[in-house]
């Protein structure tokens, strides 16, 4: 590229910067947002870039920032009590892989394991009156940062080996590779629906003491 063309490109860049600054100054003075300045993005700029894609970052980094700023406050919160109402994140629960060392061979056994591991400890507590098990569905209420990220990941898997859908029923054998199994969105949704239906059975209701309630959400299409 010749020197003359470089100088022209630099002038154009400076002109664009000047126009942007003047546009933003006019917006500030008149209290009127400018769509060209990306002030009408559907997704908050704090969690998305100018193209609408979620910003990358591990959740642990946020925890570190909060701990750095408010470490004294966070460390002073008491954790030796059981709350009256408990909200369990269902997607976190199903990331618990089946125990190969046990007799956990079927989906029915896995469901019983989840209840014993995550739900029953709170139902046994005298203080707890409500236990909520919630499964999120990012695409249910329109576009969200998570649904955009899922679409981006899925597009990157295009052309890969096709996943054979396994029916999720009581007596069906659990898959060998659990994380590959729940990595398929169709398969994961079938599992979520199955677990939610099982949580509302008579057998689960018998675990509730008088005055206790078990609320299930996000697992019904």
URBELCOR-V566674 format. One record per run of one state. SS is the DSSP state (alpha for helix, beta for strand, coil for the rest). FROM is the first residue (numbers start at 1). LEN is the number of residues. Records with the same first field share a line. If there is no record, write none. Layout:
# URBELCOR-V566674
SS = FROM-LEN + FROM-LEN
This chain:
# URBELCOR-V566674
coil = 1-2 + 31-4 + 38-10 + 49-5 + 55-4 + 76-9 + 95-11 + 124-6 + 135-10 + 157-16 + 174-4 + 184-1 + 200-2 + 206-7 + 218-4
alpha = 3-28 + 35-3 + 59-17 + 90-5 + 107-17 + 145-12 + 178-6 + 185-15 + 202-4
beta = 48-1 + 54-1 + 85-5 + 106-1 + 130-5 + 173-1 + 213-5
